[in-house]
């Protein structure tokens, strides 16, 4: 499975930004967004199952929305009311089918910078 993320950039605090990540090569089930700020551990931001069930980190609830297009094997992250502390490299992650087993796959990171 290959995951190709796009959509990062620079935005002012209070603004919005959208990320997308397209999966190719095999079937995927749960898809996730993680982020890693400088000097900090990677943290789970949001998860969406193939059926569309979503979960969020407390720090982004009410501001971020994860969604997916199963026909296109693509996951999205709409980020609103961005704060400087949202600055991080964002990574998409998915459970992908490798033969007959499910494996963990990662996309390349995309940098989100929120200026104050």
Secondary structure per residue as TSV (DSSP state, phi and psi in degrees):
chain	resnum	aa	ss	phi	psi
A	1	X	-	360.0	133.1
A	2	X	E	-112.7	135.9
A	3	X	E	-116.9	123.4
A	4	X	E	-118.0	111.3
A	5	X	E	-97.8	152.1
A	6	X	E	-154.2	162.9
A	7	X	-	113.2	-2.1
A	8	X	-	-69.8	173.7
A	9	X	E	163.1	-165.5
A	10	X	E	-107.2	133.0
A	11	X	E	-144.5	151.6
A	12	X	E	-79.9	154.6
A	13	X	T	-55.3	137.7
A	14	X	T	91.3	-10.6
A	15	X	-	-87.1	-173.4
A	16	X	-	-128.6	154.4
A	17	X	E	-154.2	146.2
A	18	X	E	-120.8	140.3
A	19	X	E	-115.5	151.5
A	20	X	E	-138.5	156.6
A	21	X	E	-148.2	118.3
A	22	X	E	-102.1	130.8
A	23	X	E	-101.2	141.2
A	24	X	E	-144.2	157.0
A	25	X	S	105.6	-25.8
A	26	X	S	-167.9	179.8
A	27	X	-	-76.0	141.1
A	28	X	E	-122.7	153.4
A	29	X	E	-116.4	-106.6
A	30	X	E	-62.2	140.9
A	31	X	E	-126.7	147.4
A	32	X	E	-141.3	159.1
A	33	X	E	-119.1	131.3
A	34	X	E	-116.1	165.3
A	35	X	E	-145.2	154.6
A	36	X	E	-139.7	114.3
A	37	X	-	-87.6	158.2
A	38	X	T	-55.7	129.9
A	39	X	T	75.5	7.7
A	40	X	S	-123.9	162.4
A	41	X	-	-76.6	154.6
A	42	X	-	-66.2	136.4
A	43	X	E	-126.8	148.3
A	44	X	E	-78.1	127.9
A	45	X	E	-97.7	-50.5
A	46	X	E	-158.6	151.2
A	47	X	E	-131.9	144.4
A	48	X	E	-137.8	130.1
A	49	X	-	-82.4	172.5
A	50	X	T	-64.0	-26.9
A	51	X	T	-85.3	-2.7
A	52	X	-	94.5	11.3
A	53	X	-	-77.7	131.1
A	54	X	E	-119.0	149.1
A	55	X	E	-138.4	151.9
A	56	X	E	-135.7	152.1
A	57	X	-	-68.3	146.9
A	58	X	T	-57.4	-33.2
A	59	X	T	-67.8	-16.8
A	60	X	T	-119.4	-2.9
A	61	X	T	-58.0	134.9
A	62	X	T	84.9	-10.8
A	63	X	T	-116.8	-34.9
A	64	X	E	-107.5	147.1
A	65	X	E	-132.4	124.0
A	66	X	E	-100.2	139.7
A	67	X	E	-148.4	170.9
A	68	X	E	-150.9	156.3
A	69	X	E	-117.9	102.3
A	70	X	G	-65.8	-32.1
A	71	X	G	-64.3	-29.9
A	72	X	G	-106.4	3.3
A	73	X	T	50.6	45.0
A	74	X	E	-125.0	137.9
A	75	X	E	-114.4	145.7
A	76	X	E	-123.4	154.2
A	77	X	E	-135.7	110.0
A	78	X	E	-93.7	121.2
A	79	X	E	-114.4	116.9
A	80	X	-	-116.0	162.0
A	81	X	S	49.8	49.2
A	82	X	-	-65.9	146.1
A	83	X	-	-119.9	157.1
A	84	X	G	-55.7	-32.2
A	85	X	G	-72.5	-5.9
A	86	X	G	-83.0	-6.7
A	87	X	-	-60.7	124.6
A	88	X	E	-176.7	169.3
A	89	X	E	-89.1	126.1
A	90	X	E	-101.3	134.1
A	91	X	E	-122.2	137.0
A	92	X	E	-93.5	153.4
A	93	X	E	-144.9	145.0
A	94	X	E	-150.2	151.3
A	95	X	E	-85.4	115.3
A	96	X	E	-116.6	147.5
A	97	X	E	-84.1	122.1
A	98	X	E	-117.4	98.6
A	99	X	T	68.5	-108.9
A	100	X	T	-116.9	8.0
A	101	X	E	-120.6	154.0
A	102	X	E	-93.9	135.0
A	103	X	E	-128.2	163.7
A	104	X	E	-94.1	125.2
A	105	X	E	-122.7	148.3
A	106	X	E	-126.3	143.0
A	107	X	-	-91.9	173.2
A	108	X	-	-73.9	152.8
A	109	X	-	-75.4	156.3
A	110	X	E	-129.8	130.1
A	111	X	E	-83.7	130.3
A	112	X	E	-116.4	123.3
A	113	X	E	-121.1	123.5
A	114	X	E	-112.6	117.1
A	115	X	E	-91.5	147.2
A	116	X	-	-89.8	360.0
